[in-house]
Amino acid sequence: MTTPLEGDLGWMLGVVFRAYAKAAEHALSDLPGGPRGYQVLTAAVGSPPRNQGAIAEDLGIDRTILTYLIDDLEKRDLVVRRPDPADRRSRLIVATETGRASREAHRAALEHVEAHVLASLEPEAAGTLRGLLQRVACSAQERDPMSDLCEAVKKIDG
């Protein structure tokens, strides 16, 4: 049975997003903050280390919420706060060795989630979809930036 929604971009994106979000929440359930905690941990793995304000801006997380999330990650020995040599009032968020190992294990779990969500596509088509989505997302970000999230992703992945 076909429905007029099948060609609606918003509907398609919503269905895919909900499937991904549900599976990612399950895969990251043991991590403080779930998917948000994973994003913060990923930011803390990046180099050079960044302060809480920069991470909050890059991830679009309210600074107050981020503080509690970092507290929870710190209690689990996943991140530490270090004084910023350039500004002693600022704290850099740095992943611990435990945090780095946790991030890698959770990254592997998310790769399984992504493979599950994209299972209906051949590997080449899945790669093409990823590339196209990145291009569309970065273009949308350039037209209506909260901050330059595409550059933030490059810093985190780098």
N, C-alpha and C positions, 0 to 999 in steps of 0.2 A: 504494500500500500504506500503510495506516495503522498506527500503533504507539501503544501507551499513552503513550509519551513525548511525543507531539505536544501534549498538554494540560498537560504538566508545566512550571511556571513556571521552575524551575531549569534544565531542559534548554533551554527557549527562550532564556532570558537567556544561558546558556553559549554556544549556537550564535551568537547575535548578537554577543556579546562577542568570541568567537574570530575571527569574520569581521572585525570592526572592528579588533581588536588586530593581526591579521596585516597588514591593509592599511595601518594607521597606522604600523606598524614599517617597512614598505617606504617609505612617503611621507616618513618622518622619518629615514631611514637615514644621511643626510649630516650630521645634527645630533648633536653629542656627547650621548650618553645616550639618543638616540632619543626616545620619548614622554615619559620623565621629564625629559629635557633641555628638551623643549618646554614642559612644565609649569613648570619653573623659570624659563625665559625669559619665559613669560607672566606669572609672578608678578613678575619683575623689571621688566616694562613697566608694571605697576600703579602707582598713585599713592595715597597717599604711599609712598615706598620702604620696604621692610621688611627686617629683619635675617634672618640665616640661621636662627636659632632659630624665628622666626615662620613662615618659609617651610617649614621642615622639618615643623613641627606642622600647618600648613594642608594640606600635600600628603601627609602620612603617610610621609615619607621619613626614614630614620635619619640623624641629624646627621653621622655620619662619612661615610656614602655621599654625602650632600649636599655636603660639603666637597670631595670629589674631583670631583663633577659640576660644581660651580662653578669649580673649578680648570680643568677642561677647557673650559668655556664661556668663561672668561676668556682662556685661551690663544688662542682663536679670535676674540678681540675682540668677543664678544657681550654680555658683562656686565663690570662693574667692581665692586670692593668699595670703599666709601667709609666713612670714620669716621662713626659716628652722633653727631650733635651732642648728643644727650641722654645718651649713654653711650659714652665714648671707647673702651671695651673692646669694643664691639659694632661690627659692620660691616654697612652697608646694601648690599643687592645691587641694582644699577641697570643696566638695559639700555643699551648703547651705541647709537648711530645704526645701526651695522651690525647689532646685535642686534634692534633694532626692525624693520628691513627684513627680516631673516631670519624673525622671528616672523610678520610679515604674509605672507610667501611661504609659510611652512609652514602658516599658518592657511588660506590658500587651498587648499593641497594637502589638508588635512584636510577641508575642505568638500567636495572631490571624493570623498574616502573616505566621508564621511557620506552623500552622494548615492548612491554605489554601494551601500552597505549598505541604504539605505532605498528603493532603486529600485523595489521591488515596491509601494510606496505612492504614492498621489496626493499632490501637494505639501501639500494641506490635511490629509490624514491623517498625513503625516510631521510636520507642525507640531503636530498634536494629540498624537501619540506623544511628541514631545519635551517638551511641556508636562506630560503625565501622568507621564513618567519623572522629570522634575524635581520634581514634587510628591511622588511616592513616595520619591525619594531624600532629599529634604529632611525628609520625615516620618520616614523610617527614621533619619536622622541625629539628629533631635531626640530620638528614643526611646533611641538608643544612640550618643551622640556620642563621637568621638575628640577633636574640637574642633568648632567650628561651621563645617564645611566649606561650608555654603550661604552663610554670610556671607563666607567666604574667596573663593568664586567671584564673589560680587557685587563684592568689592574688586578682584579681578583684572580682571573685565570692565569695571569702572567706569573 
